[in-house]
């Protein structure tokens, strides 16, 4: 049985095996935290940085000595399930992992693997891609992603880049040239980071958020909604010019852009026309679905306009769907209610049926059972924040691949 996923760059759907080729393994000594390491057999190159996994047919006291004496060796993978109990205890007391692998020949020299409480994951063979979600990337975060073989930025929010600028100088909000210059440097720096592909999200600040950073924004009856998204698209011109300027420095970069808070097909078309006018025809456009009305318009949207992807912004979607201010401290939303989950399932099924790439932003992506169900329906990507535990959890879910084809 096969299932279909779509690459981050919006390419033609690719067929993947329903039974992913992950090594059959189990952890015998469970480390406190998951880790990523490079597998090696024999003697490792001590000039290479990072963590390593020794791979050998059986566990011997000599290999235990080598592992315990080398701080870069985080553990050992063995093919034989029979070993001395004292050897196991020595590894346990030394804080080293021990994993039994039933098909040791599938462990590649130099391959990158995740080790967690369940066993191994080949980080280079995840049927569903794992990408980075962020609004700020420092060297440490970028290195963490690369350590776990996350090479694509799946959701980079320009809104928070603006907040950093405006918090220091609120007057810049009324100076489009300064906004353009600031975002040009931010985007160009991101594109220079060696990522295989990048997906940006246009800014979408509420009037409440603007007032929090010192902007004299209009006081609205519902400041968490306001004039957001393509209803007032002219404010995006500095961002579009910044994208064009950054791309001119890094031509050939695989770049997608998400349009937030779209409420109609006409709005999405209007933004697409803006990108063409800005000379950004090569940039693939998708949307973040946050307005409940778009759930009903989605079948026509994917047929008529065919966005490069559909992301579901569950925080706003669930707030509007349930009639609750997402910032309220008194009223809460159960993101896993039958209604909320049903809406997300419907969106996933519609996009999968039409071969449009789909993924989820928000709290749902942190629940393993929900993520697995969405992958089985047709979710083609998992996004992870710069956290070891979150990346490891997403990798574990992504490594299992779809159990069935899109429903």
Secondary structure, 3 states (H helix, E strand, C coil): CEEEECCCCCCCCEEEECCCCCCCEEEEECCCCCEEEEEECCCCCCCCCCCEEEEECCCCHHHHHHHHHCCCEEEEEECCCCCCHHHHHHHHHCCCEEEEECCHHHCCCCCEEEEECCEEEECCCCCCEEEEEECCCCHHHHHHHHHCCCCEEEEEEHHHHHHHHHHHCHHHHHCHHHHHHHHHHHHHHHHCCCCCEEEEECCCCCHHHHHHCCCCCCCCCCCCCCCCHHHHHHHHHHHHHHHHHHHHHCCCCEEEEEEECCCCHHHHHHHHHHHHHCCCCCCEEEEEECCCHHHHHHHHHHHHCCCCEEEEEHHHHHHHHHCCCCCCCCCCCCCCCHHHHHHHHHHHHHHHHCCCEEEEECHHHHCHHHHHHHHHHCCCEEEECCCHHHHHHHHHHHHHCCCCCCC
